[in-house]
């Protein structure tokens, strides 16, 4: 049995109040200075340390901690997952994400839209021509050091997204924050938080083909370790309206993770990988951006999710709903699995900054769209940063 490191599991009130987008009881709005509830705790099963308040909640939901320890997290029934949707339970399970489990994880259902989405909206620009995704140059820790993959478990099995290490103003040079898509951590209106969420920076750093990764030592595919999410936060809008089709909630499809190493070295994530990107919450309008580069690990055919790819294009606007902010859109052939990957452009100071993340695209890849980060995104980001001062 894999050892389970003691952590404090966090009760999330999302199912009780859709406005509680932060993973913590009584957190209120996503942009608020929410703090986890401090509760008495007692030793849990096999070393898991669980607050008594959460223990009672799990018992009320019929969650058996003995079964959880024995692998019940692998055998969800969808109705149980929906019933337990408000509970963000993410204890570190050492060696759970071994090289084969990471290699075999599938892309989640990326929110899909019609190829002609937005053409009747005044704020949308013409559909961009496809841009062929190009392989990032290995080793990734030199070419795209902030990029990596997010792994998680859902009712349909093990899934994967892409993500980016971002700077934390509360801890200059020592960030443990990761940016990804909301749909990579929470199912939106139809469900709740995913389980066993972990980030692997510079996954498959050498860019080896899938066949060479079978049975590979974990350090080969995770040279900078596995970092577990001890906190996850997305937008109220994604939790309330997000869905797998039609682009519902897509303008607010972003999330921030705070992570901790599975096997601690005393160094932060930023120190470990040697880099982190600032997040630009006042990015210019699409027409004023010369180009955006999107990075991700596309997993749906013709890709296999094992290598990092990039697309660079001048962005246009995509408006799915006249009442929501317009999104950035670029031509790109990356498929599912690239969701959550960072979009980088010149920030206000002219230096590279994260300005968006991959959110939606048509079923037949040709373009991608991502949210233009504004006050809602800044609220989520600031709340996570403040929690870990």
C-alpha positions in Angstrom: 0.0 0.0 0.0 1.3 3.5 -0.8 2.2 5.5 2.3 -0.1 8.5 2.9 1.7 11.5 4.4 0.0 13.4 7.1 -1.7 16.6 5.9 -4.7 18.6 6.9 -7.6 17.9 4.6 -9.6 21.0 3.7 -13.4 21.2 3.7 -14.8 23.1 0.8 -18.2 24.7 1.0 -18.8 24.9 -2.8 -21.8 22.5 -2.7 -23.4 24.4 0.1 -23.0 27.9 -1.4 -21.9 28.4 -5.0 -20.3 31.7 -4.1 -17.8 29.8 -1.9 -15.3 29.3 -4.7 -12.3 29.0 -2.4 -11.6 25.6 -0.9 -12.4 26.4 2.6 -15.6 26.6 4.8 -17.1 30.1 5.0 -14.8 31.6 2.4 -17.3 33.8 0.8 -16.5 35.4 -2.5 -13.5 34.3 -4.6 -11.9 37.7 -4.4 -12.1 37.9 -0.6 -9.4 37.4 1.9 -10.7 33.9 2.7 -8.9 31.8 5.3 -9.3 28.1 6.1 -11.2 27.3 9.2 -9.0 26.3 12.2 -10.5 23.2 13.8 -9.4 20.6 16.3 -7.9 17.6 14.6 -7.2 14.0 15.6 -5.0 11.3 14.0 -6.6 9.9 10.9 -6.4 6.6 9.2 -2.8 5.5 8.5 -1.4 8.9 9.5 -3.9 11.2 7.7 -4.5 14.2 10.0 -8.1 15.3 9.5 -9.9 18.2 11.3 -12.7 16.8 13.5 -15.1 19.1 11.6 -14.2 17.4 8.4 -14.2 14.0 9.9 -17.8 14.5 10.9 -18.7 15.8 7.5 -17.1 12.8 5.8 -19.0 10.5 8.0 -22.3 12.3 7.2 -21.5 11.7 3.6 -20.9 8.1 4.2 -17.2 8.2 3.3 -15.3 5.4 5.1 -11.8 6.4 5.9 -10.6 2.8 6.0 -11.9 2.3 2.5 -10.3 5.6 1.5 -7.0 4.4 2.7 -7.5 1.1 0.9 -8.0 2.8 -2.5 -11.7 3.9 -2.5 -10.6 7.2 -4.1 -10.0 5.1 -7.3 -13.5 3.7 -7.4 -15.9 6.6 -7.4 -19.4 6.3 -8.6 -20.5 9.5 -10.4 -23.5 9.8 -8.1 -21.3 9.6 -5.1 -18.9 12.2 -6.5 -21.7 14.6 -7.2 -23.1 14.0 -3.7 -19.6 14.7 -2.2 -19.0 17.6 -4.6 -18.4 20.1 -1.9 -15.5 18.3 -0.2 -12.0 19.1 -1.5 -10.0 16.2 0.0 -6.4 16.1 -1.3 -4.1 14.2 1.1 -0.6 13.5 -0.3 -0.4 9.8 -1.3 3.2 9.1 -1.9 4.1 7.4 -5.2 0.5 7.5 -6.3 1.5 9.3 -9.5 4.1 6.9 -10.8 5.5 7.1 -14.3 3.0 4.7 -15.8 0.0 6.3 -14.1 1.1 9.7 -15.4 1.7 8.4 -18.9 -1.7 6.7 -19.1 -3.7 9.6 -17.7 -6.2 10.9 -20.3 -7.2 14.4 -21.2 -10.4 15.7 -19.6 -13.3 16.7 -21.8 -12.2 20.2 -22.8 -15.2 22.5 -23.0 -16.1 22.3 -26.7 -17.7 24.9 -28.9 -18.9 25.2 -32.4 -16.1 26.0 -34.9 -18.1 29.2 -35.8 -18.7 30.2 -32.2 -19.0 34.0 -31.8 -19.4 34.8 -35.5 -22.7 36.6 -34.8 -21.3 38.6 -31.9 -20.1 42.1 -32.6 -17.1 41.7 -30.3 -15.8 38.6 -32.1 -13.1 38.8 -34.8 -13.0 36.4 -37.8 -12.1 32.8 -37.0 -8.3 32.6 -37.2 -6.5 30.3 -39.6 -5.1 27.1 -37.9 -1.5 27.4 -36.6 0.3 24.1 -36.5 1.6 23.4 -33.0 5.4 23.0 -32.9 7.2 20.8 -30.4 8.9 22.7 -27.6 12.7 22.2 -27.5 13.9 19.7 -24.9 15.1 19.9 -22.3 12.0 21.7 -21.2 13.6 23.1 -18.1 15.6 25.4 -20.4 13.0 26.2 -23.1 9.7 26.3 -21.1 10.9 26.1 -17.4 7.6 27.3 -16.0 5.4 24.7 -17.8 4.3 21.3 -16.6 1.3 19.0 -16.3 -1.5 18.7 -13.7 -2.7 15.2 -12.9 -6.0 14.5 -11.1 -8.7 11.8 -10.6 -12.3 12.2 -11.5 -15.3 9.9 -11.9 -14.1 8.8 -15.3 -10.5 8.0 -14.2 -7.1 9.7 -14.2 -6.9 12.9 -16.2 -4.3 15.4 -17.2 -4.1 19.1 -18.0 -1.3 21.7 -18.5 -0.2 24.4 -16.1 2.3 27.2 -15.4 4.4 28.2 -12.4 3.6 31.8 -11.5 5.2 34.4 -9.2 3.8 35.0 -5.8 4.1 38.6 -4.6 3.9 37.4 -1.0 7.0 35.2 -1.5 9.3 36.9 -4.0 11.5 34.3 -5.6 9.9 31.5 -3.6 6.5 30.9 -5.2 4.5 27.7 -4.7 1.7 28.9 -7.0 0.5 27.3 -10.2 -1.9 28.6 -12.8 -4.3 26.4 -14.8 -7.9 26.2 -16.1 -10.9 26.0 -13.8 -12.1 22.9 -15.6 -8.9 21.1 -14.6 -9.7 21.3 -10.9 -13.5 21.6 -10.7 -16.3 20.2 -12.9 -18.3 23.4 -12.8 -22.0 23.5 -12.5 -22.4 19.7 -13.0 -20.1 18.6 -10.1 -17.3 19.4 -7.7 -13.6 19.3 -7.0 -11.4 16.7 -8.5 -9.2 14.5 -6.3 -5.5 13.7 -6.0 -4.5 17.0 -7.8 -0.7 17.2 -8.4 1.6 19.3 -10.5 4.7 17.9 -12.3 7.0 20.7 -13.7 9.0 19.9 -16.9 7.2 16.6 -17.3 9.3 14.3 -19.6 12.0 16.9 -19.6 14.0 15.2 -22.3 11.0 15.0 -24.6 11.2 11.2 -25.0 8.5 9.3 -27.0 5.8 7.5 -25.2 7.2 4.0 -25.8 10.4 5.0 -23.9 8.4 6.1 -20.9 6.8 2.8 -20.1 8.1 1.6 -16.8 10.5 4.5 -16.6 11.8 5.6 -13.2 9.6 8.4 -11.9 12.6 10.8 -11.7 12.9 10.5 -15.5 9.4 11.9 -16.1 9.3 14.1 -13.0 12.8 15.4 -12.7 11.7 18.3 -10.4 9.4 16.1 -8.3 5.6 15.8 -7.8 3.9 18.8 -6.1 0.5 18.2 -4.5 -2.2 20.9 -4.4 -2.9 21.7 -0.7 -5.2 24.5 -1.9 -7.2 25.1 -5.0 -9.4 28.1 -6.0 -11.3 29.0 -9.1 -13.9 31.6 -10.0 -17.4 31.8 -8.6 -18.6 32.0 -12.2 -17.0 28.7 -13.2 -18.4 26.9 -10.2 -21.9 28.3 -10.9 -22.1 28.1 -14.7 -19.1 26.1 -16.1 -20.0 23.2 -18.4 -18.5 20.8 -21.0 -20.2 22.2 -24.0 -21.1 25.6 -25.6 -18.4 27.5 -23.7 -20.5 28.1 -20.6 -18.3 29.8 -18.0 -15.3 29.9 -20.3 -14.5 33.6 -19.8 -13.9 32.7 -16.2 -12.3 29.3 -16.7 -9.1 29.8 -14.7 -7.7 28.5 -11.4 -4.8 28.9 -9.0 -3.2 26.1 -7.1 -0.9 26.3 -4.1 1.4 23.3 -4.0 3.7 21.5 -1.7 6.3 18.9 -2.6 5.5 15.2 -2.1 9.0 14.7 -0.8 10.1 18.0 0.6 13.6 19.5 0.1 13.0 22.8 1.8 12.9 24.7 -1.5 9.9 26.3 -3.0 8.6 25.3 -6.4 10.0 28.5 -8.0 13.5 27.8 -6.5 13.3 24.2 -7.6 12.5 24.9 -11.3 14.5 28.2 -11.4 11.7 30.3 -12.9 8.2 31.6 -12.5 6.1 34.0 -14.7 4.3 37.1 -13.5 0.6 37.3 -14.1 -0.7 40.3 -16.1 -4.2 41.3 -14.9 -4.3 44.4 -17.1 -3.3 42.9 -20.4 -4.1 45.0 -23.4 -7.0 44.4 -25.7 -6.3 41.7 -28.3 -5.8 44.3 -31.1 -2.8 45.7 -29.2 -1.0 42.4 -28.6 1.5 41.6 -31.3 1.5 37.8 -30.5 0.7 35.3 -27.8 2.5 32.0 -27.3 0.4 29.1 -25.8 2.2 26.1 -24.3 0.7 22.8 -23.3 0.9 19.0 -23.4 -1.9 18.1 -25.9 -3.1 14.5 -25.3 -5.9 13.9 -27.8 -5.0 12.5 -31.3 -2.8 13.1 -33.1 -0.8 13.9 -29.9 -0.2 11.6 -27.0 0.3 14.0 -24.1 3.9 13.1 -23.5 5.6 16.1 -25.1 5.2 19.9 -24.8 4.0 21.9 -27.8 3.5 25.6 -28.6 1.5 27.8 -30.9 2.3 31.5 -31.5 -0.3 33.8 -33.2 -1.7 37.3 -33.0 -4.8 37.0 -30.9 -8.3 38.1 -31.9 -11.5 38.4 -29.8 -14.1 35.7 -29.2 -17.4 36.7 -27.6 -19.7 33.8 -26.6 -22.2 35.9 -24.7 -22.7 39.6 -25.0 -22.9 39.9 -21.2 -19.5 38.2 -20.6 -16.0 39.6 -21.3 -14.6 38.8 -24.7 -11.9 36.0 -24.7 -8.6 35.9 -26.5 -8.5 33.5 -29.5 -5.5 32.2 -31.5 -5.1 29.7 -34.3 -3.7 26.5 -32.9 -3.9 22.7 -33.6 -3.3 21.6 -30.0 -6.0 19.3 -28.6 -7.3 18.3 -25.2 -4.7 18.0 -22.5 -3.3 21.4 -23.4 -6.1 22.9 -21.3 -4.8 25.1 -18.6 -1.5 25.7 -20.3 -0.2 29.3 -20.1 -0.5 32.0 -22.7 2.4 34.3 -22.6 2.8 37.8 -24.1 4.7 41.0 -23.3 3.4 42.5 -20.1 3.1 46.2 -19.3 6.9 46.3 -18.7 7.6 44.6 -22.0 8.8 41.4 -20.3 7.0 38.0 -20.8 3.9 37.5 -18.6 1.1 35.1 -18.3 -2.0 36.7 -19.8 -4.4 33.8 -20.2 -4.7 30.0 -20.3 -6.2 27.5 -22.7 -9.9 27.0 -22.0 -11.9 26.0 -25.0 -11.7 25.0 -28.7 -13.7 23.3 -31.4 -13.9 19.5 -31.4 -11.7 19.4 -34.5 -8.7 21.5 -33.4 -8.0 24.7 -35.3 -8.1 27.4 -32.7 -8.0 27.9 -29.0 -9.6 30.5 -26.7 -8.6 31.7 -23.3 -10.0 34.2 -20.7 -8.7 37.7 -20.7 -7.6 38.0 -17.1 -9.3 40.8 -15.2 -10.5 41.7 -11.7 -12.2 38.3 -11.1 -8.9 36.5 -11.9 -6.9 38.9 -9.7 -9.3 38.3 -6.8 -8.7 34.5 -7.0 -5.0 35.0 -7.3 -4.7 37.5 -4.5 -6.8 35.3 -2.2 -4.5 32.3 -2.7 -1.4 34.4 -2.3 -2.7 35.9 1.0 -3.5 32.5 2.5 0.1 31.4 2.6 1.9 34.5 3.8 
